[in-house]
């Protein structure tokens, strides 16, 4: 929902920062699931790669939006 909100908002940076925080929480939860052996190491690796890709996309979008927004 945060990424959709950012897509349609004039001021996107706040939504993107919130989305990045949610992604960080998800990273922690996936790491915890691996440590508790609720998911396999392979599943953890796959999820980590996907979250890294998503984080890179959010970071690029945030950088672009930050330059575009008025100060």
N, C-alpha and C positions, 0 to 999 in steps of 0.2 A: 504494500500500500504506500510505503514511503517513496519508493521509486516512481510510482505512478503520480503521486502528489508532486514530486519534483518535476516530472515531465510537463505538467500543465501549469506549474506556478511560475510567476514572473521572477520571484526570488527563490532560487533553487537550493542555495548553499545550505540552509538550515535543514531542509529535508534530507539532503545528501549526507550531511554530518550525522543526522539521526540514523540513517540507513547504515552508515559505516559503523556506528556504535552497535546496532543490532547484529551486524555481521561479526563483530568482535565477540559478542555474547555467544553467537552460534559457534564460533571457533572454539571458545572455551568449553561449551557443552559437548562438542564432538570430541575434543581432547579428553574430557572427563569420561565420556562413553567408552573410548578406547581404553583408558586406564582401568575402568571397571569391567572391562572385557564384555561390554554390551554390544560392541561392534568389532569386527576383525581389523587387524592392522592394515590389510589391503583396502577395506572399506574406508578406513580413516585416511589412508593415503589418497584415495580417489576424491573423497570429500574435501580434503585439504587443498588439492590442486584446483578443484572447482571454486572453492572460496577464495583462493589466491587470484584466480582470473576475475571473479566478481569484484574483489577489492581493487584490483587494478583498473577495472572499468569505472567503478565509483570514483576512484581517485582522479582519473583523467577527466571525468565529467565535472567533478568538483573544481578542479583547477580551471577548466574552461568557463564554468559558471561564475567562479569568483572574479575572473577577469572581465566578464560581461556585465556583472551587477554594479550598479552605482554605489559609490562609497558613502 
